Amino acid sequence: MDKRVYLLTTVSFVVGMVELMIGGLLDIIAADLHVSLGKAGFLITIFSLVFAVSAPILLTITAKIERKRLTLSALCIFLAGNALAAMSHSYGLLLLARVLSAASGSLLVVLCVTMASNIVEEKYRARSIGVVFMGISASLVLGVPIGLMLGNNFGWQAPFVLICVLTAASIAGVYFFMEDLAPTTAIPLRKQLATLKDRKILFAQITSYLFLAGHLTLYGYLTPFLKESLGLNGNWVSAVYLIFGIAAVAGGGIGGFLADRFGTKRTILGVIIVFAISIFSIPFTIFSFPIFLTVMAVWSMLSWAVTPAMQSYLIELSSNASDIQQGLNNSALHLGIASGSFIGGIVIEKSSIDVNPEVGGIIVLLALCAAVISMAKQKQGRIVKTTK
């Protein structure tokens, strides 16, 4: 496989890091910018929301632009957005920076997938796409512990400085090592959304959306939960996030193994059920740190174990339009992140952080219902012929 695929994977990793990177620093950002914790959490919500809706729109607008030039332009805007975040001293400016980096980042992910699939031989095409998405998955779970360690030691702006450095290196890599690539015919947004008329596909995408929303209702505010409910300090919080990230990355591989071994449907249903049990159990484990870590490890592994099974399930449902479904599923995941972080912020504002696991668990149960509906057999109407 072409080694340049790993360069594109690095780009996708850098882009993905920015989304949840500040999740562990929300209390520090809130205090520094003099806003509430829920309002600080909205910085994750707006990023995920813009990220989810921007890619299909920007792809249509930029359909005729050569891909390498477009990638470099998007990287420059992404760099500017994160540089603005690193220099921000007001909530409004940081919010604007998040919008800029989210819009350009969403386009970059799609461009990385497109370029990766075009620079390899056909037999490596699926593998190259999988490697790029691995960069995104890894960044979503490792971004928080990396951001937390830098933020606790050098201030909450430090993670954005790191992103700027990595983005500058990515610009150099793409400029020197990637070749020009002619634009491909963009699939109209209307055609993409038309595939959701299939009930099974629609509820499969809703399952991904609700699953991530339930997860982020607690995970988006895990730092205040750890500090308030377990009384942990900054170093222990960093250690917990690191354990969570490692377990979550491992969970992606475990989910793929389970899907191959037991089938996609059983894996999806089984993972959601055990995941719901684990998130509901979290508040009952805070009396013992070792028990909490054990349950949290299960929760973190299952948080990404459902993704490979769901992607395989969508391919089974729509083999002729699998690329469309992967794109829509990516949007569903980020909409789930946006909704979960938003709901979690409301729960904290109206009640307390102790309620977030319960609310998140209820949303996960709704994801289970959506999965059951997607997998239920459709009744075939009988045609009755009458003769006179």
VOPAGU-2260 file (C-alpha; in pm, 1 decimal, decimal comma):
REM VOPAGU-2260
SITE   aa  ch    i         X         Y         Z
SITE  MET   A    0       0,0       0,0       0,0
SITE  ASP   A    1     120,7     350,9     -84,4
SITE  LYS   A    2     301,9     501,6     217,4
SITE  ARG   A    3     140,0     839,5     152,2
SITE  VAL   A    4    -182,6     696,7     292,6
SITE  TYR   A    5     -22,4     726,9     636,9
SITE  LEU   A    6      42,2    1095,9     569,8
SITE  LEU   A    7    -329,1    1140,1     502,2
SITE  THR   A    8    -406,0     936,8     815,9
SITE  THR   A    9    -191,6    1182,7    1011,6
SITE  VAL   A   10    -393,0    1471,1     868,2
SITE  SER   A   11    -720,2    1301,8     968,7
SITE  PHE   A   12    -577,8    1236,2    1317,5
SITE  VAL   A   13    -485,4    1602,8    1363,0
SITE  VAL   A   14    -829,2    1715,6    1245,7
SITE  GLY   A   15   -1009,7    1467,8    1470,7
SITE  MET   A   16    -808,5    1570,9    1777,9
SITE  VAL   A   17    -952,2    1922,2    1776,1
SITE  GLU   A   18   -1312,7    1810,9    1824,0
SITE  LEU   A   19   -1295,4    1666,6    2176,7
SITE  MET   A   20    -949,7    1788,8    2276,4
SITE  ILE   A   21   -1085,2    2052,1    2514,5
SITE  GLY   A   22   -1331,7    1810,9    2676,1
SITE  GLY   A   23   -1106,6    1756,7    2975,7
SITE  LEU   A   24   -1035,8    2129,0    3011,9
SITE  LEU   A   25   -1389,5    2266,8    3019,0
SITE  ASP   A   26   -1372,2    2368,0    3385,3
SITE  ILE   A   27   -1043,4    2554,5    3325,9
SITE  ILE   A   28   -1177,2    2727,7    3013,0
SITE  ALA   A   29   -1502,0    2819,9    3191,0
SITE  ALA   A   30   -1312,0    2976,9    3479,7
SITE  ASP   A   31   -1066,8    3163,9    3254,7
SITE  LEU   A   32   -1333,1    3301,6    3018,2
SITE  HIS   A   33   -1584,7    3363,4    3298,5
SITE  VAL   A   34   -1862,3    3146,8    3153,2
SITE  SER   A   35   -2064,1    2855,2    3292,5
SITE  LEU   A   36   -1954,7    2494,6    3248,5
SITE  GLY   A   37   -2251,4    2428,8    3019,8
SITE  LYS   A   38   -2159,8    2725,8    2801,5
SITE  ALA   A   39   -1801,2    2600,5    2780,8
SITE  GLY   A   40   -1938,5    2260,6    2675,0
SITE  PHE   A   41   -2113,2    2433,7    2384,0
SITE  LEU   A   42   -1766,1    2474,8    2229,3
SITE  ILE   A   43   -1774,2    2098,2    2165,5
SITE  THR   A   44   -2135,9    2111,2    2050,2
SITE  ILE   A   45   -2081,1    2383,7    1789,5
SITE  PHE   A   46   -1770,6    2211,8    1652,1
SITE  SER   A   47   -1947,2    1877,1    1610,2
SITE  LEU   A   48   -2259,1    2037,0    1463,3
SITE  VAL   A   49   -2065,9    2240,9    1204,4
SITE  PHE   A   50   -1843,8    1940,1    1130,5
SITE  ALA   A   51   -2147,1    1718,2    1064,9
SITE  VAL   A   52   -2324,4    1948,2     818,9
SITE  SER   A   53   -2033,7    2122,7     643,6
SITE  ALA   A   54   -1871,2    1841,7     445,9
SITE  PRO   A   55   -2154,4    1764,9     198,4
SITE  ILE   A   56   -2220,3    2136,3     142,3
SITE  LEU   A   57   -1854,0    2230,3      94,3
SITE  LEU   A   58   -1796,2    1931,1    -134,1
SITE  THR   A   59   -2071,1    2055,9    -362,7
SITE  ILE   A   60   -1934,0    2412,3    -363,6
SITE  THR   A   61   -1575,7    2300,9    -431,8
SITE  ALA   A   62   -1661,8    2018,5    -674,2
SITE  LYS   A   63   -1453,1    2163,1    -961,7
SITE  ILE   A   64   -1135,6    2247,6    -766,3
SITE  GLU   A   65    -826,9    2026,8    -801,4
SITE  ARG   A   66    -801,4    1809,2    -488,2
SITE  LYS   A   67    -443,5    1880,5    -377,5
SITE  ARG   A   68    -492,2    2255,9    -404,5
SITE  LEU   A   69    -820,9    2228,6    -218,9
SITE  THR   A   70    -657,9    2021,0      56,2
SITE  LEU   A   71    -380,6    2277,7     103,2
SITE  SER   A   72    -636,2    2560,9     114,3
SITE  ALA   A   73    -847,0    2375,4     372,7
SITE  LEU   A   74    -535,1    2304,3     581,5
SITE  CYS   A   75    -444,1    2674,3     579,3
SITE  ILE   A   76    -792,2    2771,2     699,6
SITE  PHE   A   77    -773,4    2494,7     962,6
SITE  LEU   A   78    -436,3    2634,7    1075,9
SITE  ALA   A   79    -580,0    2987,5    1096,5
SITE  GLY   A   80    -876,7    2865,4    1300,7
SITE  ASN   A   81    -658,4    2692,4    1557,1
SITE  ALA   A   82    -412,2    2982,0    1570,8
SITE  LEU   A   83    -709,2    3207,3    1649,7
SITE  ALA   A   84    -815,8    2963,7    1924,8
SITE  ALA   A   85    -464,9    2966,5    2072,7
SITE  MET   A   86    -473,4    3347,0    2091,1
SITE  SER   A   87    -835,0    3377,3    2209,4
SITE  HIS   A   88    -906,3    3563,0    2531,6
SITE  SER   A   89   -1283,9    3583,6    2489,7
SITE  TYR   A   90   -1559,2    3327,2    2451,5
SITE  GLY   A   91   -1689,7    3478,7    2125,6
SITE  LEU   A   92   -1349,9    3464,8    1957,5
SITE  LEU   A   93   -1294,7    3104,5    2066,7
SITE  LEU   A   94   -1640,2    3013,6    1935,6
SITE  LEU   A   95   -1554,5    3166,0    1595,0
SITE  ALA   A   96   -1226,2    2973,9    1591,6
SITE  ARG   A   97   -1412,6    2648,4    1656,1
SITE  VAL   A   98   -1648,9    2714,9    1363,6
SITE  LEU   A   99   -1358,7    2782,5    1124,0
SITE  SER   A  100   -1164,5    2471,8    1226,3
SITE  ALA   A  101   -1477,2    2252,4    1217,4
SITE  ALA   A  102   -1584,0    2357,6     866,6
SITE  SER   A  103   -1236,6    2319,6     717,4
SITE  GLY   A  104   -1172,3    2000,3     915,5
SITE  SER   A  105   -1487,0    1828,1     790,2
SITE  LEU   A  106   -1380,8    1894,9     430,9
SITE  LEU   A  107   -1028,9    1769,7     504,8
SITE  VAL   A  108   -1152,1    1432,7     629,9
SITE  VAL   A  109   -1347,3    1368,2     309,7
SITE  LEU   A  110   -1054,0    1484,5      97,5
SITE  CYS   A  111    -817,0    1250,3     285,6
SITE  VAL   A  112   -1047,8     955,7     215,8
SITE  THR   A  113   -1081,1    1054,4    -151,1
SITE  MET   A  114    -708,7    1100,2    -204,5
SITE  ALA   A  115    -618,3     781,4     -17,1
SITE  SER   A  116    -851,6     572,0    -231,2
SITE  ASN   A  117    -709,4     724,7    -550,2
SITE  ILE   A  118    -335,4     686,7    -485,1
SITE  VAL   A  119    -345,6     311,9    -409,8
SITE  GLU   A  120    -407,4       8,6    -626,4
SITE  GLU   A  121    -769,8    -103,5    -640,5
SITE  LYS   A  122    -702,1    -408,1    -419,2
SITE  TYR   A  123    -585,0    -173,9    -138,7
SITE  ARG   A  124    -866,9      79,1    -174,4
SITE  ALA   A  125   -1087,5     -41,8     111,4
SITE  ARG   A  126    -786,6     -86,6     337,7
SITE  SER   A  127    -662,8     266,9     269,0
SITE  ILE   A  128   -1002,1     413,6     359,9
SITE  GLY   A  129   -1005,2     205,4     678,1
SITE  VAL   A  130    -659,7     333,2     774,7
SITE  VAL   A  131    -770,1     696,7     730,5
SITE  PHE   A  132   -1077,7     637,6     947,1
SITE  MET   A  133    -855,4     472,9    1208,8
SITE  GLY   A  134    -679,3     806,5    1239,7
SITE  ILE   A  135   -1010,4     978,1    1308,3
SITE  SER   A  136   -1124,4     716,9    1561,7
SITE  ALA   A  137    -790,8     724,6    1744,2
SITE  SER   A  138    -793,7    1104,4    1758,1
SITE  LEU   A  139   -1142,7    1119,9    1907,9
SITE  VAL   A  140   -1042,6     901,8    2202,1
SITE  LEU   A  141    -680,3    1015,2    2245,2
SITE  GLY   A  142    -740,6    1386,3    2185,8
SITE  VAL   A  143    -883,0    1443,0    2533,9
SITE  PRO   A  144    -595,6    1290,4    2735,4
SITE  ILE   A  145    -337,8    1469,4    2516,7
SITE  GLY   A  146    -522,1    1799,8    2552,3
SITE  LEU   A  147    -565,2    1744,9    2925,8
SITE  MET   A  148    -196,8    1679,5    2990,2
SITE  LEU   A  149     -88,3    1985,4    2789,2
SITE  GLY   A  150    -363,1    2208,4    2927,2
SITE  ASN   A  151    -296,1    2125,5    3292,3
SITE  ASN   A  152      74,8    2199,1    3253,7
SITE  PHE   A  153      83,9    2491,3    3010,3
SITE  GLY   A  154    -267,3    2640,3    3001,0
SITE  TRP   A  155    -576,0    2553,8    2794,7
SITE  GLN   A  156    -434,9    2729,6    2484,6
SITE  ALA   A  157    -138,8    2488,1    2468,8
SITE  PRO   A  158    -324,9    2204,7    2287,8
SITE  PHE   A  159    -417,0    2446,7    2009,2
SITE  VAL   A  160     -50,2    2544,3    1972,2
SITE  LEU   A  161      32,0    2173,9    1925,9
SITE  ILE   A  162    -239,6    2145,5    1659,6
SITE  CYS   A  163     -92,8    2445,0    1477,1
SITE  VAL   A  164     250,5    2282,1    1470,4
SITE  LEU   A  165     109,4    1949,9    1347,0
SITE  THR   A  166    -104,1    2127,3    1085,5
SITE  ALA   A  167     198,7    2318,0     953,7
SITE  ALA   A  168     384,1    1986,7     921,8
SITE  SER   A  169      83,3    1838,9     739,3
SITE  ILE   A  170      80,9    2129,7     493,6
SITE  ALA   A  171     445,4    2063,8     414,5
SITE  GLY   A  172     383,0    1690,7     374,1
SITE  VAL   A  173      89,5    1737,4     137,3
SITE  TYR   A  174     273,8    2004,2     -63,3
SITE  PHE   A  175     588,3    1797,9    -118,5
SITE  PHE   A  176     458,6    1441,0    -136,4
SITE  MET   A  177     105,3    1447,5    -277,3
SITE  GLU   A  178      41,7    1477,0    -648,8
SITE  ASP   A  179    -230,8    1670,4    -826,9
SITE  LEU   A  180    -564,2    1492,6    -835,3
SITE  ALA   A  181    -850,7    1587,6   -1064,0
SITE  PRO   A  182   -1186,7    1644,2    -891,0
SITE  THR   A  183   -1442,9    1365,6    -907,9
SITE  THR   A  184   -1813,5    1402,5    -970,7
SITE  ALA   A  185   -1976,1    1501,7    -643,2
SITE  ILE   A  186   -2289,5    1314,1    -536,2
SITE  PRO   A  187   -2572,2    1568,2    -484,7
SITE  LEU   A  188   -2685,8    1607,4    -124,0
SITE  ARG   A  189   -3043,7    1530,5    -228,1
SITE  LYS   A  190   -2934,7    1193,4    -367,5
SITE  GLN   A  191   -2744,4    1114,8     -47,2
SITE  LEU   A  192   -3043,3    1194,0     173,1
SITE  ALA   A  193   -3276,1     997,7     -56,6
SITE  THR   A  194   -3111,2     673,6      61,4
SITE  LEU   A  195   -3262,3     736,4     406,3
SITE  LYS   A  196   -3607,4     652,8     269,9
SITE  ASP   A  197   -3516,2     291,7     345,1
SITE  ARG   A  198   -3642,2     228,3     699,5
SITE  LYS   A  199   -3358,9      -7,7     789,5
SITE  ILE   A  200   -3091,3     240,7     679,9
SITE  LEU   A  201   -3264,1     537,6     845,6
SITE  PHE   A  202   -3292,1     368,0    1185,6
SITE  ALA   A  203   -2938,4     231,8    1158,9
SITE  GLN   A  204   -2812,9     588,6    1120,5
SITE  ILE   A  205   -3039,7     701,0    1407,2
SITE  THR   A  206   -2885,0     425,2    1619,8
SITE  SER   A  207   -2535,3     567,4    1565,0
SITE  TYR   A  208   -2661,0     918,1    1639,4
SITE  LEU   A  209   -2836,0     824,1    1965,8
SITE  PHE   A  210   -2552,4     596,4    2081,4
SITE  LEU   A  211   -2292,6     875,6    2056,8
SITE  ALA   A  212   -2535,5    1129,1    2204,3
SITE  GLY   A  213   -2584,3     909,3    2510,6
SITE  HIS   A  214   -2210,9     852,5    2540,4
SITE  LEU   A  215   -2116,1    1222,4    2519,5
SITE  THR   A  216   -2380,2    1323,3    2772,2
SITE  LEU   A  217   -2137,9    1189,0    3033,8
SITE  TYR   A  218   -1804,8    1165,9    2849,7
SITE  GLY   A  219   -1817,0    1531,3    2741,4
SITE  TYR   A  220   -1818,9    1628,0    3109,7
SITE  LEU   A  221   -1610,4    1346,6    3254,0
SITE  THR   A  222   -1356,7    1586,8    3409,7
SITE  PRO   A  223   -1607,4    1762,9    3641,6
SITE  PHE   A  224   -1764,5    1423,1    3718,0
SITE  LEU   A  225   -1425,8    1281,0    3821,6
SITE  LYS   A  226   -1340,1    1587,2    4029,3
SITE  GLU   A  227   -1677,9    1631,0    4199,9
SITE  SER   A  228   -1794,5    1270,4    4240,7
SITE  LEU   A  229   -1461,7    1097,2    4301,2
SITE  GLY   A  230   -1255,7    1390,5    4430,4
SITE  LEU   A  231    -968,7    1331,2    4185,4
SITE  ASN   A  232    -700,5    1589,8    4116,3
SITE  GLY   A  233    -555,9    1690,7    3779,0
SITE  ASN   A  234    -293,3    1414,8    3756,9
SITE  TRP   A  235    -540,8    1137,9    3837,2
SITE  VAL   A  236    -790,9    1283,8    3589,8
SITE  SER   A  237    -522,7    1269,2    3319,3
SITE  ALA   A  238    -448,2     906,5    3409,8
SITE  VAL   A  239    -816,8     813,2    3388,8
SITE  TYR   A  240    -848,8     974,2    3044,3
SITE  LEU   A  241    -538,9     790,6    2923,9
SITE  ILE   A  242    -683,5     457,0    3040,2
SITE  PHE   A  243   -1013,0     549,4    2875,6
SITE  GLY   A  244    -841,0     632,6    2545,5
SITE  ILE   A  245    -639,3     310,6    2534,2
SITE  ALA   A  246    -946,1     101,4    2615,3
SITE  ALA   A  247   -1156,0     280,9    2352,4
SITE  VAL   A  248    -897,3     225,0    2077,4
SITE  ALA   A  249    -884,1    -142,6    2175,6
SITE  GLY   A  250   -1263,3    -148,7    2165,2
SITE  GLY   A  251   -1262,0     -67,1    1793,5
SITE  GLY   A  252   -1061,8    -382,7    1722,4
SITE  ILE   A  253   -1276,3    -588,9    1958,8
SITE  GLY   A  254   -1592,1    -465,0    1786,7
SITE  GLY   A  255   -1457,9    -572,4    1447,7
SITE  PHE   A  256   -1368,1    -917,3    1582,7
SITE  LEU   A  257   -1711,7    -963,8    1740,6
SITE  ALA   A  258   -1885,8    -856,7    1419,4
SITE  ASP   A  259   -1688,8   -1112,2    1218,0
SITE  ARG   A  260   -1741,6   -1384,6    1479,9
SITE  PHE   A  261   -2107,4   -1335,8    1574,5
SITE  GLY   A  262   -2246,6   -1119,1    1293,1
SITE  THR   A  263   -2319,2    -747,9    1278,1
SITE  LYS   A  264   -2672,8    -757,1    1420,0
SITE  ARG   A  265   -2588,3    -957,8    1731,0
SITE  THR   A  266   -2279,8    -747,0    1792,9
SITE  ILE   A  267   -2466,2    -416,2    1762,5
SITE  LEU   A  268   -2746,3    -523,7    1996,5
SITE  GLY   A  269   -2510,5    -690,3    2244,6
SITE  VAL   A  270   -2271,7    -394,9    2260,7
SITE  ILE   A  271   -2554,1    -142,7    2310,8
SITE  ILE   A  272   -2711,0    -349,5    2591,6
SITE  VAL   A  273   -2384,9    -395,3    2784,8
SITE  PHE   A  274   -2289,1     -32,8    2717,3
SITE  ALA   A  275   -2620,6      87,3    2865,6
SITE  ILE   A  276   -2566,6    -130,3    3174,3
SITE  SER   A  277   -2215,2       8,0    3220,7
SITE  ILE   A  278   -2313,2     375,3    3193,1
SITE  PHE   A  279   -2608,6     326,0    3430,9
SITE  SER   A  280   -2369,7     154,2    3675,1
SITE  ILE   A  281   -2113,0     436,5    3685,5
SITE  PRO   A  282   -2276,7     635,3    3972,9
SITE  PHE   A  283   -2292,2     319,2    4187,0
SITE  THR   A  284   -1916,5     255,7    4157,9
SITE  ILE   A  285   -1779,4     585,7    4287,9
SITE  PHE   A  286   -1741,0     441,4    4640,7
SITE  SER   A  287   -1446,8     232,0    4514,5
SITE  PHE   A  288   -1193,2     368,6    4266,1
SITE  PRO   A  289   -1077,2      21,3    4143,0
SITE  ILE   A  290   -1438,7     -83,9    4076,3
SITE  PHE   A  291   -1503,8     246,8    3901,0
SITE  LEU   A  292   -1197,8     196,1    3677,7
SITE  THR   A  293   -1313,4    -155,9    3589,0
SITE  VAL   A  294   -1663,1     -43,0    3487,8
SITE  MET   A  295   -1519,7     261,1    3311,0
SITE  ALA   A  296   -1285,9      37,7    3107,8
SITE  VAL   A  297   -1587,9    -163,1    2987,5
SITE  TRP   A  298   -1776,1     159,6    2911,1
SITE  SER   A  299   -1481,3     301,5    2715,6
SITE  MET   A  300   -1415,1     -17,9    2515,4
SITE  LEU   A  301   -1777,9     -46,0    2410,7
SITE  SER   A  302   -1802,0     324,5    2323,3
SITE  TRP   A  303   -1621,9     251,3    1992,9
SITE  ALA   A  304   -1684,4    -122,6    1962,7
SITE  VAL   A  305   -2017,5     -57,3    1794,0
SITE  THR   A  306   -1866,9     151,8    1509,0
SITE  PRO   A  307   -1706,7    -121,9    1291,2
SITE  ALA   A  308   -2013,3    -343,3    1335,7
SITE  MET   A  309   -2244,5     -57,9    1236,5
SITE  GLN   A  310   -2034,9      30,9     931,1
SITE  SER   A  311   -2039,4    -333,6     819,3
SITE  TYR   A  312   -2414,4    -347,5     878,7
SITE  LEU   A  313   -2467,9     -38,9     661,1
SITE  ILE   A  314   -2261,5    -197,3     383,7
SITE  GLU   A  315   -2483,2    -507,3     407,4
SITE  LEU   A  316   -2794,2    -290,7     380,0
SITE  SER   A  317   -2668,6     -73,6      94,3
SITE  SER   A  318   -2379,6    -237,8     -85,9
SITE  ASN   A  319   -2439,3     -28,6    -399,6
SITE  ALA   A  320   -2414,7     299,0    -206,3
SITE  SER   A  321   -2183,2     207,3      79,1
SITE  ASP   A  322   -1969,9     518,8      31,0
SITE  ILE   A  323   -2276,5     740,0      77,0
SITE  GLN   A  324   -2374,7     553,5     393,2
SITE  GLN   A  325   -2024,1     582,1     540,0
SITE  GLY   A  326   -2036,5     956,9     482,5
SITE  LEU   A  327   -2382,5     988,6     634,4
SITE  ASN   A  328   -2276,8     771,8     928,0
SITE  ASN   A  329   -1983,1    1002,9     991,1
SITE  SER   A  330   -2228,2    1294,6    1000,4
SITE  ALA   A  331   -2460,0    1098,7    1232,4
SITE  LEU   A  332   -2171,6    1031,1    1473,2
SITE  HIS   A  333   -2074,4    1398,0    1489,7
SITE  LEU   A  334   -2436,7    1509,2    1528,5
SITE  GLY   A  335   -2453,3    1264,3    1818,3
SITE  ILE   A  336   -2142,9    1421,4    1973,2
SITE  ALA   A  337   -2298,7    1767,6    1930,1
SITE  SER   A  338   -2632,7    1664,0    2080,9
SITE  GLY   A  339   -2478,5    1470,8    2368,8
SITE  SER   A  340   -2248,3    1753,6    2474,1
SITE  PHE   A  341   -2541,0    1997,8    2446,9
SITE  ILE   A  342   -2775,8    1778,5    2652,0
SITE  GLY   A  343   -2503,0    1714,3    2908,7
SITE  GLY   A  344   -2452,2    2088,6    2951,1
SITE  ILE   A  345   -2825,2    2144,5    3004,9
SITE  VAL   A  346   -2837,5    1865,6    3265,7
SITE  ILE   A  347   -2549,6    2025,4    3457,5
SITE  GLU   A  348   -2711,2    2368,6    3438,7
SITE  LYS   A  349   -3055,3    2248,7    3550,8
SITE  SER   A  350   -2954,6    1971,1    3791,2
SITE  SER   A  351   -2606,0    1832,5    3863,3
SITE  ILE   A  352   -2326,2    1630,5    3705,1
SITE  ASP   A  353   -2440,8    1325,7    3904,6
SITE  VAL   A  354   -2749,7    1297,3    3680,5
SITE  ASN   A  355   -2556,2    1285,8    3351,7
SITE  PRO   A  356   -2492,1     906,6    3355,8
SITE  GLU   A  357   -2861,9     838,7    3402,1
SITE  VAL   A  358   -2967,4    1072,4    3120,1
SITE  GLY   A  359   -2697,5     929,3    2893,7
SITE  GLY   A  360   -2813,1     574,8    2970,5
SITE  ILE   A  361   -3172,3     660,2    2877,6
SITE  ILE   A  362   -3055,8     797,2    2540,3
SITE  VAL   A  363   -2854,8     476,5    2482,4
SITE  LEU   A  364   -3172,2     273,7    2545,8
SITE  LEU   A  365   -3340,2     478,9    2273,3
SITE  ALA   A  366   -3049,0     379,1    2046,7
SITE  LEU   A  367   -3127,1      15,2    2128,8
SITE  CYS   A  368   -3490,2      69,4    2026,5
SITE  ALA   A  369   -3378,1     226,1    1696,9
SITE  ALA   A  370   -3146,7     -70,6    1629,2
SITE  VAL   A  371   -3430,6    -318,0    1694,1
SITE  ILE   A  372   -3656,9    -128,0    1453,0
SITE  SER   A  373   -3383,0    -127,7    1187,4
SITE  MET   A  374   -3330,1    -502,6    1218,3
SITE  ALA   A  375   -3695,4    -601,0    1241,8
SITE  LYS   A  376   -3830,7    -786,1     942,4
SITE  GLN   A  377   -4065,6    -584,2     729,4
SITE  LYS   A  378   -4407,5    -730,9     670,2
SITE  GLN   A  379   -4469,4    -820,7     311,7
SITE  GLY   A  380   -4808,8    -717,4     190,1
SITE  ARG   A  381   -5008,5    -994,0      31,0
SITE  ILE   A  382   -5153,6    -946,2    -313,5
SITE  VAL   A  383   -5491,1   -1111,7    -337,2
SITE  LYS   A  384   -5602,5   -1201,6    -686,0
SITE  THR   A  385   -5975,0   -1235,5    -754,5
SITE  THR   A  386   -6135,0   -1390,7   -1054,8
SITE  LYS   A  387   -6479,8   -1338,4   -1173,5
